[in-house]
């Protein structure tokens, strides 16, 4: 018995339409020929593109949707951190839950089936926000897989008791050890502690890294060497990494080669980095986005992600990661004939690799986390920013989108807004 059959879907622009049979939470069969088995539910794809579930590799659910109460007038990273820090003590657990849930549902409705979210705590605010994200992870486990990063936004060694809280967060259920070296007095001490904690609990690492307009104080080379020394290749990720864009080619290339050797994963966050970067440039303002093309061409695994939704770091967004991919095309010069097809991978396969998701993709025996898009050419899947017609998680339809567009020309009838 087939639980769900997707008929006539486009998996590749160079291959015929396929039929995809799902049994339980796995893809049972993929064939261009009709699948003649008893079927509980059929979705006629009608040539629409089928992709694996979108992967949100870097987001802060606990700080989402506060731009109506916390403002960053200068648009700088410094002010974003300052005004958010002042507001955080006023975040109640109920408030965090309401906002994080709304942001999470935005992401789910746009086709995200796996996510890595950073969750904060500190001696001043306690674990309320962190516990709330743990609660949401459990409540929405049938719709999305969530990895939680124990994230010390305000530093570790400059806050008394924070080293103990980091350890406690791992015991409470954090999936990943998070770090932000540039906010502590000694970035290398911060990095060493994160690696030590990750080794203790056998967890992956995710750094907010080198979030600068200039490259004077970068530590990515130290992290890459540390990754190799500790045997953690493929298990270390860095978000932002904007300072690399300020390096001349002769200095950048050796670092890219080192990152490739260490199998460092890079999460580029163009919405945030464009908004906050280059604020002190009087003219010819820099983009301040990590060099996606150069990293990609150097064999580094690069993903595109959201970071924040409507807060002082990113005062816009609706949880649609496809819009992040669309933005990255002009920002990172990814519109070329051979470049454009790589962008969708930065929203799917690349972040899945970074998060080390198993059985991910569209192959027989893969987990049935799938999205049917309202476009009929895979190469246009990002530039169309298409509706997500059906979202399937673990073989079950979790979201269905119905949209009807009517064009009126010279019509005299009264049109209701309902």
N, C-alpha and C positions, 0 to 999 in steps of 0.2 A: 504494500500500500504506500503510495506517494502522498505525503501530507500537503505539499504545495508544489505546483508546477508553474514555472514561468515560461510562457511560450513566445517564440520569435523575438528574442532579445538580442541586442547588439553588444557583444563583448569586445570585438575587435573590428576596426574599420576595414581590415584586409581579409576578413573571413565571413562566411555566410552567417545568417541569423541562427541563433542557438536556442535549444530548449533546455531548461535547467530544472532538474527534479530534486526536491528537498525532502529528506526523510529525517524526522526528529530535528536535531539542530545542525545536521551536516548536509552538504551537497552530495547527493547520491549519484547523479548522472548528468553529464553534459553532452548533448548530441545535436547535430544539425537535422537529424531525422526525428519524426514524431516519436514521442515516448509513450508507448501504448501500455500503460499500467493503470490500475484503479487509482483515482486521485480524489482527495478530499476537497481541495481548493485549487482553482486555476486562475492565473492572471495572464491576460493576453498582452504581451509586451508591445506588439504592433511595431516592431523595429526600434523601440526606444533603447537607450544605452543603459546597460547594467554595470555597476561598479561595486567593488567591495566597500564596506562601510567606511565613512570618512573617519579620520583619526585626529583628534584635537590633542596635540602633544604638549601644549604649554598654555595654561589658563589659570586665573585666580578667581574662583567662584566666590570666595568669601569677601572679596572687595568689589564685586560687581554692583552696578546700578546705584551708585551713590553720587552721581554728578549733579543731581538736583539739590544736594545739600553741602557738598564739598567742592570748592572751586580752585582751579590752578590758573590764575590770571596770566602769569608769565609764560606758561607752557613749558617750563623747564622741569627736568627730572628732580632737581633739588626741591622745588616748591611742591611737586607732586608727592614726594616722600614726606615733606614736612606737614602739609595739610592733612594728608591721610593719617599720619601718626597722631595728630591732635584729635582726629575724629574717632579712631579705633577704640579708645576707652569707653565711648558712648554706644558702641555696637552691642546690643543685647543678643543673646542667643536666638531669640525669636526673630529679631531683625535680620540677623545673618541667614537664618534658615529661609526666611521669606525671599530674600534677594537671591541667594544662591540657588534656591529651587527654581525661581523664574529664569535665571540665566541658564541653568542646566536644561530646562525644558526648551529654551530657545535652541540650544545646541542639538538636542535630540530631534526636534522637529525639522532641523536642516540636514539630518542624515549622519550625525556623529554617533557611532556605535561604540567607540573606545576613546578614553580621555585620560590625560594626566593633569591633575590640578594641584597647585601649590596651596598649602593650608598653613596659616600663620599661628604663632603663639609667642608669648613673652612673659617675663615675670610680672609686668604691669597688667596685661590683659588676660593672662591665664590661658586655659585650653578650650574656652567656649567655642571659638570659631573652628578649631581643629576637630572637636567632638561633633560639631554640627555637620561638617563635611563627611566624617565617618558615618553619621546617621543617614545622610543622603546617599552615600555609596550603597548602603544596604537597602534603602527604600527603593532605589531605582535599578537594582541589579538585574532585573528582567529586561530592561530597556537599554542599558549602557554599562560597559565595564569601566570602572574608574580606578586609576592608580593615584594614591595620595602621597604628595611630597611633603615631608616635614621641613618647613621653610622658615629660617630665621631672618626675616626681613630686616630687622634692626640690628643684626649682628649677633655674635656669640660671646666673644671674650670681653666686650665692653659692657655686657649686661650680667651682673651677678646672678648665678644660678642657672644661666642659659645652657651650659654644657650638660647639666643634669636634666634639664627639660628636653633637650634633643634626644638624650638616651631614653627618657620616659616616653616620648612620642613614638619611638620605634617599638617600644613594648606595648603601646596602646594600639598599634596596627598600621603605622605608616608603611607604605610600600617602597618608598624611595627616600634617600637622604638628600636633602636640599642644602645648597650653600649660596652665599653671596659675598665673595671674598673682599670686594672693594669697599664694604661698609665697616670693616674691622680695621684696627690700627695696623695689624700685621696680616696681610692677605695670605701669605704662605703658611702661617700658623693656622689660620682658618681652614685652608685647603687640607693641610695635614690632618686636622681633627676630623674633617668630613670623611676622608679616606679611612681613617682609623675606625670611625663609627660604622661605615659601610662594610668594612671587613668583619667587624664584630658580629653584625647581624646578617651578613651575606646579602646585602641589598645594592641596587644600582644607585648611581649618583646623578644629580641634576643641579648644575650651577647656573645662577644668574651671573653672567660673565662679561667682563670688559665692556660695560655699558657706558662708553665714553665716546665723545666726538673725535678725540685724538688718541694716539697710540703710545703715549708716554709711559703708562703704568700697567701695561697688559701682563697677565699671568697665564695666558692660555698655553704658552710653551712649557711652563712649570707643570701645569695640569696634565698635559700630554705626556711628558716624561714620567710623571708620577703614575699615570695610568699604566704605562708600559712596565715600570718597575714593580707595581703591585699586581700585575697580571690581570688587569681589569679591562682589557681591550673590548670595545663594543658595549661596555656597561656604563659609560660616562657620557652625559649630554651637557651641552651648554646652550643657554638661551641668550638672545640679544647678540652678543659678540660683535657689536657695532664698530669697535675700535680698529678691527682688521681693515676696514675700508680706508683708513687713514695711512696705511703702510704703503710705501712704494713697492713695485713688483719684486725688486731684488731682496727685500726684507720679508715680504709676504710669502713668497714661494717656499722657502725652507720651513716656515711655520705650517703651511698647508700640507707639506710632505710629512711633517711630524704628526699632525692631526690625523692624516690618513693612516700612518703606521699605528697610531694609538686607537684607531677606529672610533674617534670622537664623533658623536652625533651633534649636529647644530640645528637649533630651532630658530629660524628667522622670524621676527615679529614686526613686519613692516608697518602695520597700523600704528602701533605705539612708537616705534623708533622714528618714523617720519614726523610724528606729532611733536616729540620731545627733542629730537636732534637738531643740531645746527642753530640753536636759538641765539647763540652769541656771534654768529656770522653776520657781518654787516651787509655783505653782498655776495652774489654767487653762492648762495646757501647750499651747503652739502646735504645729501640725502641721508647720510648717517645710518645706512642699512648695511648689514654684513654682506660681503661680496659673494652673493649666492652663486653666480655663474662660475667664478674662479674656484670656489670650494667644490662645486659640483664637478667641474672639469678635472679637479685634482683628486677625485675619487672619494671626497668626504660626503657622508650621508647627510643631506640637508632637507629639513622639513619647513613648512610654513604653518604658522599658528597664530592664534588670536591675542593671547596675553590677557587683555582686560576688555570689559564691556562697560562703557559709560561710567568712567570714574576719572580722577585727576590725571591718570596716566594715559587714558584713551577715552576721550569724552564722546564716543560714538560706537556704533556696532549693534548688530542684532543677532549675533550668534551664528551667522552664516559664514562658515569657513571658506566657502567657494568665493566669497567676496574678497577674502584675504588673498586667495590665489589669483584672482583677477587683478587686484592691485599690484601684486608682485610682478606681473608681466611687464608693464611699462617701467616700474621702478628699477627692476633688476635686468631690464633688456632681455626678456625671455619670450619675445614675440616672433623670433625667427622660425623658419620652417622646421628645423631640427630641435629648436628649444621648446616650442609650445607643448609638444607631447610630454615633456618632462615635468611640467607643472602639476598635472593631476597626480603624478607619483609622489610629489611633495606633500600631498594632502592624504595620501593613502598608504602606499607600500613603504615609502621612506620613514614616516613616523611609526608605522607598524614595526619596522625593523628596530627603530630607536627604543620603542617600548617593549621590544622582544615579545611581540604577540605571536602565539603559535597557531598553526592551521589557518592563517589569514590569506585571503585571496579568493579567486574564482577558479578553483580546480576541484575535481572529485575528491571527496573526503575532507575538504576545507570546511570550516565552520560557516554556517549560512548567515553571515552578517553582510547584507547586501542593500544597495540603493538603486532604484529604477528612476532614471532621470528623464525629464521632459525635453530630450534632444535625441536626434537620430544619428549623430556623428560623434564618435568618442573624442576625436580631436577638438571638437567644439565644447566639450563638457565643462570647461572652466569659463571660456569667454562668453558662453550663453548665460551663465549663472542660472541654470534651469531649475524649474520646480522639482522637488523631490516627490515623484508620484507615489512611490511606495518605499517604505523603509522596513527592512526585515532584520530582526535581531534573534539569533539562535533559532532560525527557521520559522519564526512567528512574525506576522505583520504587526508592527507597532505603530506605524503612522501611515495614513493615506491622505493625499492632498487632492482636493477637487477644486478646479478653477475653471471658470467660464468667462470668456472675453467676447463681448459683443461690440461691433463697430457700427456706429450710427452716422449716416450721411444725409444731410438735409432733412432730418426727421423732425416732424412737428408734434410728435406725441410727448406727453408728459412722462418724464423718467423719474422713478422713485429712487431714493438713496438707500432704500432697504436692501 
